[in-house]
Amino acid sequence: MSSLDKETVRRIAYLSRINVSEEGLSELAGDLTRILDFVEELQEVDVEGCEPLTSVADLTLPLRKDEVTDGNIQQKVLSNAPMTDAGCFVVPKVVE
Amino acid sequence: MTDLTKLTLAEARDGLAKGDYTSVELTEAHLKSMDAHRNLNAYITETPEKAMEMAKASDAKRAKGDAGKMEGLPIAVKDLFCTEGVQTTAASHILEGFKPEYESTVTSNLFGNGAVMLGKANLDEFAMGSSNTSSYYGNVVNPWKDKSGKDLVPGGSSGGSAAAVAADMALAATGTDTGGSIRQPASYCGIVGMKPTYGRCSRWGIVAFASSLDQAGPMTKTVRDAAIMLGSMAGHDAKDSTSAPIAVPDFEAALSGDIRGMKIGIPKEYRVDGMPEEISKLWDEGVAMLRDAGAEVVDVTLPHTKYALGTYYIVAPAEASSNLARYDGLRYGQRVMDEGDSLDDMYMKSRAAGFGKEVQRRIMIGTYVLSAGYYDAYYNKALKVRRRIYQDFEGAFGQVDAILTPTAPSAAFAIGENEGDPVKMYLNDVFTVPASLADRPLSRRTAAGSTADRQAV
């Protein structure tokens, strides 16, 4: 059905937020096309009247009281961050 | 004195209870074995100091008459389980140096029952692979060799766990299985691997790959050991809303060995073209063994088997692309950022540098099949086919108590084989993936024998 071109791969890479070089795009286009070809055979399966199966866990998601169950662990939350300042995560400038 | 690393989990448990040796002695013996087998690269992080501390504490606990189900038994932990204060990498560069501030539920259960941690076992990056060659921390070598002495892959993704148990570097190990990651490496290394039914073990604190499929399980030397260890890992957990709210039975007590009158199904679709003779021969021998033990063997059909791999390689990457969005270079893990970079630049550089090739491919395939215009054709279609596969198993289990299949279409292959073409590697999961998608607790493999090459199957 689909052979992915370089521009499509560029778009997917951006949606995935992964930097890919120009040469990388061509290689990926080949790899991803191979994978899509491989899954193509699903199209021949008759799924008329079939409900999608998202999970085999035959459960209704349990509810609990809307209350605070933990907290006051600022140091723990920040302990693995690459950059922090004054008890906050530091991000690049996002507003001019 | 007997070599303490050769013991099974059950033997070691009983020996400790009788006072034949201490947990400190047992742990020291395994740490020595880890030194001797470092060439296999089964561990990413060894934790000898923590192990000795835990062993001493365990001996003290036992002296007070307070021994748990896994008391004093040294094990390896797949480096996908978050362990408090101990680096947890998922075999990825992006998590290098990450030290969780919390303990996963499964390891917390095991340690609560007295288990001693020897270290964090190697795996394929983010558990994506069937050969343990995608680890950022180097590939794992199978302790078994082929006839010519060539190095083999241990299978994956739980390759480090399997190699550690097979080479007596741990009495047992935890693994996780999404599409075969416990069963296939257990097969390749000649040990027992058990993927429990989805929901049996809590997923809380396990680095997520594909949440509707991920499940933790034991990797051990014997079936009895698997029963003991699973009993300690399992249980309902309020922190995982998909964990099953049902009581954990005594798995070990259930090992009666009596299978008289049980109906065992043999799915004809698993006789694939080009299956090596040694695999089909072992399968036939397995059938004969069950029949001799009094089971009734019947043919069953799982007509959608050939679509399981395609379904899996849409569903799993889709879920992975969402789960792995959390690696953003902000809250934990590696960050790559240059002067003047925007937030997007930082995301894109960090993720490009942090994720390996296979992980990047799967994130992108997952992103594509979930993207506008393709969602119905790929993702939704795959979920519907997954329903068909589920119905196949429902039908089969209407007739039989269990199904017997080979784990993989070949024995362990050489390191470097099946690389270069992602699809070729995926084909290895052909027998393990269907049961993952339909999730029936049939997915146990036991040591069946060895091939002509004296490799484990």
Interface residues (C-beta under 8 A of the other chain):
Chain A: M1 L4 V9 I12 A13 Y14 L15 S16 R17 I18 N19 V20 L28 D31 L32 R34 I35 L36 F38 V39 E40 E41 L42 Q43 V45 V47 C50 E51 P52 L53 T54 S55 V56 A57 L59 L61 P62 R64 I73 K76 V77 S79 N80 A81 P82 M83 F89 V91 P92 K93 V94
Chain B: G97 F98 K99 P100 E101 Y198 G199 S212 A238 S241 T242 A244 P245 H304 K306 Y307 L309 G310 T311 Y313 I314 S321 A325 D328 G329 L330 R331 Y332 G333 Q334 R335 M337 D341 S342 L343 D344 D345 M346 Y347 M348 K349 R351 A352 F355 Q360 R361 I363 M364 I365 T367 Y368 S371 A377 Y378 N380 K381 A382 L383 K384 V385 R386 R387 R388 Y390 D421 P422 V423 Y426 L437 A438 D439
